[in-house]
Amino acid sequence: MLFDLRGRGRRRTVQVIYLGLALLIGAGLVFFGVGAGVGGGGLLSSLSGHEGGGSASFSAQIEKYRKLTQKQPTDVYAWEQLTLAQLHEAGGEAYVTRTGLTSRGHELFAQVAQSWNSYIALNPSRPNSEAAQEMVRVFGEEGLNQPAEAVKVLQIVIAGKHASTAQYQSSLYRELAEYAYRAHNTNTGDLAAAKAISLAPAEQRKRLTTELAEVKKHPSGPEYVTRGANGQPIKVKPGPNGTFTGTTTAPATPQPGGLPTTTK
């Protein structure tokens, strides 16, 4: 038998076989990225167009494609890749925390928005819908808070999601309706709301209709009446991070205890 190691020649054969197996496994680890996890580089990653993970490589990609856009400002691919690299970088803790954008995050989000707009201005035949979905976060309330721009990217997302389920499409149209109302684009909001309701499960349509009607009625968010320091009633709106902003004098009777009450 081969693994009867009593013979000197057989021991040498087994050693050669195991050495060959070790070399094959090592080559697999190096060239195919085996065991590297998500974004682990390797030959397969480079063939698929990825350049590895980590903020350092994202920074390198950003610099690479920024230089390329400067040399070739009409290169659609360069602007797309710059946007994607910046979106990856924007997910870091230095830019976004549980309490919202940091000052560096706001600066980076503005750069992402500029890169995306430069990319879209070149009229790509099929805009990257996955990147557009990430841009909703950039233009949304937790980002730059530009609802009109969020409407534009959501329309790209929806156009690229024809094969998705009806319920998922309903959620996209709902989001489009909400941002359209907040952008005071009532026509688009109404069309998107009707589509969202029609695609939603029957048992959810009534509640969805009520919720979207409320967003349409208060596009800037619900308003509350409370008492100021001088005892006069004031009208306030919820701001970021649990604060209240946009106070104005309200011709309403102060509520007992000064507790906010929603105005209808």
Secondary structure as UniProt FT lines:
FT   TURN            2..3
FT   TURN            5..6
FT   HELIX           8..31
FT   TURN            34..35
FT   TURN            38..39
FT   HELIX           42..47
FT   TURN            48..49
FT   HELIX           55..71
FT   TURN            73..74
FT   HELIX           76..89
FT   TURN            90..91
FT   TURN            93..95
FT   STRAND          96..97
FT   TURN            98..99
FT   STRAND          100..101
FT   HELIX           103..121
FT   HELIX           129..139
FT   TURN            141..144
FT   HELIX           147..159
FT   TURN            162..163
FT   HELIX           166..182
FT   TURN            183..184
FT   HELIX           186..199
FT   HELIX           202..204
FT   HELIX           205..217
FT   TURN            219..220
FT   STRAND          224..227
FT   TURN            229..230
FT   STRAND          233..238
FT   HELIX           240..242
FT   STRAND          244..249
FT   HELIX           256..258
FT   STRAND          261..262
//
